[in-house]
Amino acid sequence: MSTSYDVIILGAGPAGYVAAIRCAQLGMKTACVDDWTDEKGKPALGGTCLNVGCIPSKALLESSELYAQSQSQLAEHGIDAGQVKLDLAAMMARKNKIVKELTGGVASLLKSNGVEWIQGRGYLLPDRKVEVTRSDDSKHTLQGKNVILATGSRPMDLPHMAQDHDMIVNSTGALDFDSVPQRLGVIGAGVIGLELGSVWKRLGSEVVIIEAQERFLSMADEQLGSASLKVFR
């Protein structure tokens, strides 16, 4: 592993890995530092979006929509699908396969463009230095002419409502239930809350959305939020 780079990028999500690839294409010696690991403890690229965000949620949205259509929307088209059963384990396996393929694709893109993928947690030091702590707790210091921070975000815990990974989970846990909850309360009528609420509603949950803001889908255009509320109701 080299110790000096034109660009060091902290984070390998959609901002970080795209920036890394472009910097390398422009002829800069580039390193991308990321400490994400999958459920088996193996390093994985793509950050929240590819691993526990946009990609798995879209996979489940597609699968749950097909299931919902088979339950109630095909008969009017003259299609009798008989008794349709839900195989949640198979649905989750498909979701996990899609995630694995896409994160593996990002690794191939970094390699083919000459980006050095450094597995570990980066800590920004003065003078554009980055200290990287590996999984074995060994530390390495890198020097960059430029440093890009693309560290993303994570779900926020609520006071007096700690996750127990059973009855109370965050968005990551809600992507990986092993059975359909009978009732599900979703705190937050944002994009993530509405996506996951939609998935489990289609699969049979009684879903209640709880939102502190005065507007539904408050980060979106007001007309879009109002129209969305009618659809969800």
C-alpha positions as CSV (number, residue, x, y, z in Angstrom):
1,M,0.0,0.0,0.0
2,S,1.3,3.4,-1.0
3,T,1.2,6.3,1.5
4,S,1.0,9.3,-0.8
5,Y,-1.8,10.2,-3.1
6,D,-3.1,13.0,-5.2
7,V,-6.6,12.3,-3.8
8,I,-7.8,10.4,-0.7
9,I,-11.6,9.8,-0.5
10,L,-13.2,8.8,2.8
11,G,-16.3,6.8,2.0
12,A,-17.2,4.4,-0.9
13,G,-20.9,5.2,-1.3
14,P,-22.4,6.7,-4.5
15,A,-20.5,10.0,-3.9
16,G,-17.2,8.5,-2.8
17,Y,-16.8,5.7,-5.4
18,V,-17.9,7.9,-8.3
19,A,-15.5,10.7,-7.2
20,A,-12.7,8.1,-6.9
21,I,-13.3,6.7,-10.4
22,R,-13.4,10.2,-12.0
23,C,-10.3,11.4,-10.2
24,A,-8.4,8.3,-11.4
25,Q,-9.7,8.8,-15.0
26,L,-8.3,12.3,-14.8
27,G,-4.9,10.9,-14.1
28,M,-4.7,11.4,-10.3
29,K,-3.3,8.8,-8.0
30,T,-6.4,7.9,-6.0
31,A,-7.2,6.0,-2.8
32,C,-10.7,5.3,-1.5
33,V,-11.0,4.4,2.2
34,D,-14.0,2.6,3.5
35,D,-14.8,0.3,6.5
36,W,-18.2,-1.1,5.5
37,T,-18.6,-4.9,6.1
38,D,-21.6,-7.1,5.1
39,E,-23.5,-9.4,7.4
40,K,-20.8,-12.0,7.1
41,G,-18.1,-9.5,8.1
42,K,-16.7,-9.2,4.6
43,P,-15.7,-5.8,3.2
44,A,-18.2,-4.3,0.8
45,L,-18.3,-1.2,-1.3
46,G,-21.3,1.0,-2.1
47,G,-22.0,2.5,1.4
48,T,-25.5,2.7,2.8
49,C,-27.2,3.1,-0.6
50,L,-26.1,-0.1,-2.2
51,N,-25.9,-2.2,1.0
52,V,-28.9,-1.2,3.2
53,G,-30.6,1.7,1.4
54,C,-31.7,2.5,-2.1
55,I,-30.9,-0.8,-3.8
56,P,-32.3,-3.3,-1.3
57,S,-35.4,-1.1,-0.7
58,K,-36.1,-0.9,-4.5
59,A,-35.6,-4.7,-4.8
60,L,-38.2,-5.3,-2.1
61,L,-40.5,-2.6,-3.5
62,E,-40.5,-4.4,-6.8
63,S,-41.1,-7.8,-5.3
64,S,-43.8,-6.6,-2.9
65,E,-45.6,-4.8,-5.7
66,L,-45.7,-8.0,-7.8
67,Y,-47.1,-9.8,-4.8
68,A,-49.7,-7.2,-4.2
69,Q,-50.8,-7.3,-7.8
70,S,-51.2,-11.0,-7.7
71,Q,-53.4,-10.7,-4.7
72,S,-55.9,-8.1,-5.9
73,Q,-55.1,-6.6,-9.2
74,L,-54.9,-9.4,-11.8
75,A,-58.5,-10.6,-11.7
76,E,-59.8,-7.4,-13.4
77,H,-57.4,-8.2,-16.3
78,G,-58.9,-11.7,-16.6
79,I,-55.9,-13.4,-15.0
80,D,-56.5,-16.1,-12.3
81,A,-53.3,-16.7,-10.5
82,G,-54.8,-19.2,-8.1
83,Q,-53.7,-19.2,-4.5
84,V,-50.5,-17.1,-4.4
85,K,-48.2,-17.7,-1.4
86,L,-45.5,-15.5,0.0
87,D,-42.0,-16.9,0.3
88,L,-40.3,-14.1,2.3
89,A,-37.0,-16.0,2.6
90,A,-36.8,-16.2,-1.2
91,M,-37.7,-12.6,-1.6
92,M,-34.9,-11.6,0.8
93,A,-32.5,-13.9,-1.0
94,R,-33.2,-12.1,-4.2
95,K,-32.6,-8.8,-2.6
96,N,-29.3,-9.9,-1.1
97,K,-28.2,-11.3,-4.4
98,I,-28.8,-8.0,-6.1
99,V,-26.9,-6.2,-3.4
100,K,-23.9,-8.6,-3.7
101,E,-23.8,-8.2,-7.5
102,L,-23.8,-4.5,-7.4
103,T,-21.3,-4.1,-4.6
104,G,-19.0,-6.5,-6.5
105,G,-19.5,-4.4,-9.6
106,V,-18.2,-1.3,-7.8
107,A,-15.1,-3.2,-6.7
108,S,-14.5,-4.2,-10.3
109,L,-14.9,-0.6,-11.4
110,L,-12.4,0.7,-8.8
111,K,-9.9,-1.9,-9.8
112,S,-10.2,-1.4,-13.6
113,N,-9.8,2.4,-13.1
114,G,-6.7,2.1,-11.0
115,V,-8.3,3.2,-7.7
116,E,-6.7,1.7,-4.6
117,W,-9.4,0.5,-2.2
118,I,-8.1,0.7,1.3
119,Q,-10.3,-1.3,3.8
120,G,-10.4,0.4,7.1
121,R,-11.8,3.4,9.0
122,G,-10.3,6.7,8.0
123,Y,-9.7,9.6,10.4
124,L,-8.8,13.0,9.1
125,L,-5.7,14.6,10.6
126,P,-4.2,18.0,10.0
127,D,-2.3,18.9,6.8
128,R,-4.5,16.5,4.7
129,K,-3.3,13.4,6.4
130,V,-5.6,10.4,6.9
131,E,-5.1,7.7,9.6
132,V,-6.6,4.4,8.6
133,T,-7.4,1.8,11.2
134,R,-7.7,-1.7,9.8
135,S,-9.9,-4.5,11.1
136,D,-6.9,-5.9,13.0
137,D,-6.5,-2.5,14.7
138,S,-3.3,-1.8,12.8
139,K,-2.9,1.9,11.8
140,H,-1.5,3.5,8.7
141,T,-1.1,7.1,7.9
142,L,-1.7,8.4,4.3
143,Q,-0.8,11.8,2.9
144,G,-3.0,13.4,0.3
145,K,-2.7,16.5,-1.8
146,N,-6.5,16.6,-1.6
147,V,-9.0,14.9,0.6
148,I,-12.7,14.3,-0.2
149,L,-15.1,13.6,2.7
150,A,-18.0,11.4,1.5
151,T,-18.9,9.7,4.8
152,G,-22.6,9.7,4.3
153,S,-25.1,9.3,7.2
154,R,-26.6,6.7,9.4
155,P,-30.1,6.3,11.1
156,M,-30.6,8.4,14.2
157,D,-31.6,6.7,17.5
158,L,-34.5,8.3,19.3
159,P,-34.2,9.2,23.0
160,H,-36.0,6.6,25.3
161,M,-36.5,4.3,22.3
162,A,-33.4,2.3,22.0
163,Q,-33.2,-0.4,19.3
164,D,-33.5,-3.9,20.6
165,H,-33.2,-5.4,17.0
166,D,-36.5,-7.3,17.6
167,M,-39.4,-5.0,18.3
168,I,-37.6,-1.7,17.6
169,V,-35.3,-1.5,14.6
170,N,-33.9,1.2,12.3
171,S,-34.2,1.2,8.5
172,T,-31.5,-1.4,8.2
173,G,-33.4,-3.9,10.4
174,A,-36.6,-3.2,8.5
175,L,-35.0,-4.4,5.3
176,D,-34.3,-7.8,6.9
177,F,-37.3,-9.1,8.8
178,D,-37.6,-12.8,8.7
179,S,-41.4,-12.7,9.0
180,V,-44.1,-10.1,8.2
181,P,-44.9,-8.0,11.2
182,Q,-48.6,-8.1,12.1
183,R,-48.5,-4.4,12.9
184,L,-45.7,-1.9,12.1
185,G,-45.3,1.7,13.2
186,V,-42.9,3.7,11.1
187,I,-41.6,6.9,12.6
188,G,-40.9,9.4,9.8
189,A,-42.9,10.0,6.6
190,G,-39.8,10.6,4.6
191,V,-38.6,8.6,1.5
192,I,-37.2,5.8,3.5
193,G,-40.1,5.4,5.9
194,L,-42.6,5.5,3.1
195,E,-40.7,2.9,1.0
196,L,-40.4,0.5,3.9
197,G,-43.9,1.1,5.0
198,S,-45.1,0.3,1.5
199,V,-43.1,-2.9,1.3
200,W,-44.6,-4.4,4.5
201,K,-48.1,-3.0,3.9
202,R,-48.1,-4.9,0.6
203,L,-46.9,-8.0,2.2
204,G,-49.7,-8.0,4.9
205,S,-48.7,-5.7,7.7
206,E,-51.0,-3.1,9.3
207,V,-48.8,0.0,8.9
208,V,-49.1,3.3,10.8
209,I,-46.9,6.2,9.7
210,I,-46.0,8.7,12.5
211,E,-44.6,12.1,11.4
212,A,-43.7,15.2,13.5
213,Q,-43.6,17.6,10.6
214,E,-46.8,19.4,9.6
215,R,-46.4,18.3,6.0
216,F,-46.4,14.8,4.6
217,L,-43.1,14.0,2.8
218,S,-41.8,17.4,4.0
219,M,-38.5,17.4,2.2
220,A,-40.3,17.2,-1.2
221,D,-42.3,19.8,-3.2
222,E,-45.5,20.6,-1.3
223,Q,-47.8,19.6,-4.2
224,L,-45.9,16.3,-4.5
225,G,-46.3,15.7,-0.8
226,S,-50.0,16.4,-0.9
227,A,-50.5,14.1,-3.9
228,S,-48.5,11.4,-2.2
229,L,-50.6,11.6,1.0
230,K,-53.8,10.9,-1.1
231,V,-52.2,7.9,-2.7
232,F,-51.0,6.5,0.6
233,R,-54.3,7.0,2.3
